[in-house]
């Protein structure tokens, strides 16, 4: 047990970039309702109906359309009901399933000067740029 705890507290090497999902969740927690909607709609593009029911213990299940399947869409009420922890799980899923979906986030952030001026938004933007350079 002691070795597990010491592994958890070891510092990360300086050359690694922060994980994207926690930065996205932090930004969601600090965003105004319309910005939350845009962020969630961007994250939900690659998410299918089965994943909507499975992610975050079904927190996104109510986004399933009643008619034929199409991309899930979030309302302001939906965005305000969801927690940063649930968005963290969504962002982790998207990071695994479709990491290229994160490439749209810099444009989304750039469209809102408030996000870029926040510490969380600036850090996410820098991390996304570093991640994009490594991937491409």
N, C-alpha and C positions, 0 to 999 in steps of 0.2 A: 504494500500500500504506500509506503514512504517513497519508493521509486516512482510510482505512478504520479504522486503529487509533485515530486521534483520535476518530472517530465512536463507536467502541465505548466509549471512556472518558469521553465527555461526561456530565456529571451529568444526571439526570432532572429535569424540572420538579417543583417542590414539590407541585403540585396533583394529580399522578398517584398512583394507588394501586398497591401492589405487585401483581405477577402472582399469581394464585391458585395455579396449578399448582406452582410451586416451594415455596410455603408448605405445600401439602398433602403434597408429597414429603418435606419436612423434618420435618413432624409425624409422618408414617409412620415415618421412620427412628428417631425417638425414642420411639415408642409401644410399649407392651407387646403381646404377641401377641394377646390378645382384642380390644384396641382396634384393632390392625391389621386384624383380620378385619372388624370393624364398618365401618371406613373403606373398605376394599376392596369390601365388599358394597354399600355406598352408591354408590361410584364406578362399579361394574359394572352397575348397573340399566339405564342406557340403552345399554349396549354389546351389539351383536349378535354372532353367531357369526363372521362374516367379520372383524370388527374384532379379536376375541379372537386370531385367528391372525396378524393383521398388526401389532398394537401391540407395541412393544418387541421386535422380531425374534421374535415368537411366544412370548414369555415367559408369556403367559396362555392359550396354546392348550390346555394340559392341563386347563383349567377347562371345556372343551366337554363337555357331557354325552354319554354313549354312546347314550342313548335320544333321544326327541323333544326339540327345543330348548325350553328355558325359561331364565330368567335365571340367569346363572352364579353359583355359590356358592363361597365361599372357606373352606377349612379353616385351622386354625392352622398346619399344616405348609406349606400354600401360602403363607400370609402371611409365614412366616419364610424361605421360599425366595426370595421376590421382593426386589429391591433398591429403594432409594429412586429410583434412576435410571429403573427400569422403571415405578414408580408415577408419576414425573414425566411420562413419555410417556403413560400412561393418563389422568392428570389433564388434560394438554394436549388430548388427544383429546376427553374429556368436555366440556371448556371450549368447544371448537369445535362439537361436535355437539349438545350438550344443556346449555347453561350453566345452565338452571334447576335441574339436578340439584345444583348447588352450594348451592342454597337449603336443602337438607336438612342440610347440614353444621353450621350453628349448633346445631340440636337435638341432633345427634350429639355435638358438643363439650360442650354444656351437660349432657348426661347423664353426663359423666365429669369431675368436678372436677379431676382430675389434669391433663387436657389444657388446661383453661382456666387453670390456675395456671402452666403452662409458658409461657415467652416465645413459643415458636413457636405454641402454641395460642391465646394471647391475640392475637398479631398476625394470625393467620388469621381469628379471630372478628371483630376490628375491620375487617379488609379486606373480609370478606364483608358486614358491615353497610354499609360505604361503597359497595360494589359494588351491593348491593340497593337502596340509596337512589337511586343513579344510574340503575339499570334501571327502577325503579318510580316 
